[in-house]
Amino acid sequence: MAFSATHRRRPYAPRNLTGMGASASGAGQDADEEARRRLNAYTYLSAPERLEHVAIMRVFCGTLLADLAVPDIMAKLRQAGASAAGLDADTLTVRLEQLVQWGNLLRSSHTVNASSISEYQRSRARYQLSKLGERIQRDADGVLAEADAAREVSNELLALVERGLRALADLVTAPGGVEPQDGLERISTLFVQFTEFADSIRDFYAYLGQVLSRYDLDSAEYQGFKELLLDYVEAITEDVAFRAPRISAALDTLWPHIPALLNQLDSHAQGLTGLSAQSQVQGESRPDVRIQRSRGREFADWEGLRGWFSNTDGQGSQVDQLRDATLRALQSLLANAKRMLRSATGEMSRRKDLLRLARWFDEAAPRDAHDIAVAAFGLYGARHLGIPPATDEVVPAYTSWWTGPVVEVPVALRERGSRAQRGRASAVEDHSAQKQLLREAARQRAAARAAAADELRSASGRFAEVRLTSAALSLLLELLATALGNSQLSRPVSTDGERTAGFDLDSASSEDAELRIRLTVRRTTGTRTVLYSADGDLLLDDLELDIGRTSAAVDGEAEASVS
């Protein structure tokens, strides 16, 4: 007996917006909803099971176009020895469905061949990585690997940026202009170099600010950071200040020709934007496809490059901000120097004394640590005062509460600091609202199962013509699993008189007396029963299904048991 199912995602159906005015408030709500959806993809990094989620995401990020089922993911987790290697199939399925809900994973179209109901239920869902989930996991791995490291500034790239801009300006202003392919290669190289340089500058100054914010630098650490700041940072600032006017001059020469240059490059190599333009010409609309162009192919990229070296918006350039950040770093270094000078004369800090006291606490035994706390802070051990212990227990006054016997403290004294009893006894809490909610939830579940049973009875004998709902398919799988479990292992007689082992499915059946539904399963060689549902298509080989009502006797017994 074999099962096969094909799951298909529903095609995208854009909503008809003809005749609807797009207001500013509606656009703002759509933008907020999109931002909320993207931020939900970060939830798995702060969930209690975040280590398991990260291990699962690394499995998908390790392979391009990964299309994995639960057994495949479990094997890869065990092979990697990750923190989620011990998850069972049910728990792993819960983690995967949660990642799908957050938007990190997508359900994939697939075809499943299974030999049992349980194997079909485990393997019918396959998952693949979403673009947003891949981007977030890649950034998270970078943060975990190199977040606290001091990143070197790629200072040599700034000279390459200057050289590339001047060469491009000479080619664009020359008669005949620049060749499109040559210009495309130069622009791509130029922006890759600039992006790497700007990212290294940002990371290094973030690390520098984290170091200089410390107030507990000793003399050795201060000496090391002083050399780092005065030598390395000064070299960076001087190089940027030297090359920024040259880069600004090259950009000023190139600026009037940039729109024409970008149009020329788009005509030569449109990339993914050509697909979007072609679909618009053919009258098609693809609202679900958004294209992120390569750096340097949009005019906004050039504006950002120019704003890094020149003051174009009146708020200062990035070079000015770099100079101000260096000045603030020098001021922080000077403040640390003043603090250490005052500490040496005993005017301000007692850092060394506190470190010595902390070392004493770390090396002391528990009883000695109590004595040190009494000597340093006057904190004596807590004693049982005001509430006498039991009459048969004699507790000395020097016994600590940590090692002494437990004393029962009245609620009034513990919460209000008073021994007096006040107020009336609280009334019994009314749980009628909760009970009503539970009854309503149970009624809805019973109604849903009854509707699913009616749907199955009406679809019996014509499964190929109807599409079942998820509830109906779940009820059918439940009855089918019970029927196959009720089938007896028999030894039917073959044509040559010998008995062979096998399942006798002629009498395999299951029923639900409450729903008054009965499923009969018959084995017929060569028969293929296909069940279409919202969750996918279920193919049963060599099986025929017959669904009907339970007999009157069974119904009567059920009604008697209910009454």
TAGIRA-V458245 format. One line per field, one symbol per residue. ss: DSSP state (H for helix, E for strand, C for the rest). phi: phi as a letter, one per 20 degrees, with the letter a starting at -180 (. if undefined). A space follows every 50 residues. Layout:
ss = ???
phi = ???
This chain:
ss = CCEEEEECCCCCCCCCCCCCCCCHHHHHHHHHHHHHHHHHCCHHHCCCCH HHHHHHHHHHHCCCCCEEEHHHHHHHHHHHCCCCCCCCHHHHHHHHHHHH HHCCEEECCEEEEECCHHHHHHHCCEEEECHHHHHHHHHHHHHHHHCCCC CCCCCHHHHHHHHHHHHHHHHHHCCCCCCHHHHHHHHHHHHHHHHHHHHH HHHHHHHHHHHHCCCCCCHHHHHHHHHHHHHHHHHHHHHHHHHHHHHHHH HHHHHCCHHHHHHHHHHHCCCHHHHHHHHHHCCCCCCCCCCCCCCCCCHH HHHHHHHHHCCCCCCCCHHHHHHHHHHHHHHHHHHHHHHHHHHHCCCCCC HHHHHHHHHHHHHCCHHHHHHHHHHHHCCCCCCCCCCCCCCCCCCCCCCC CCCCCCCCCCHHHHHHCCCCCCCCCCCCCCCHHHHHHHHHHHHHHHHHHH HHHHHHHHHCCCHHHCEECHHHHHHHHHHHHHHHHHCEEEEEECCCCCEE EEEEHHHEEEEECCCCEEEEEEEEEEEEEEEEECCEEEEEEEEEEEEECC CHHHHHHHHHHHC
phi = .cdbbcdcffffcffedfndeeeffffffffffffffffffefffdfgef ffffffffffffcflfccdfffffffffffmffefefeffffffffffff ffneccfdfacddcdbffffffdfddcbeeffffffffffffffecfeee efefffffffffffffffffffefgnmdfgffffffffffffffffffff ffffffffffffffddfeffffffffffffefffffffffffefffffff fffegfefgfffffffffbemffffffffffeneccfeddddfffnedff ffffffffdceedmdnefffffffffffffffffffffffffffemecdd gfffffffffffeefgfffffffffecmeeffcedncffffedddffeff ffdfffdfdgffffedmcefebnefffffedfffffffffffffffffff ffffffffefnbffdcdfeffffffffffffffffefefdcfeefeneec freeefdfbbbcffelccdddcecfnecdddebfeqddddemcddcdbef fffffffffffff
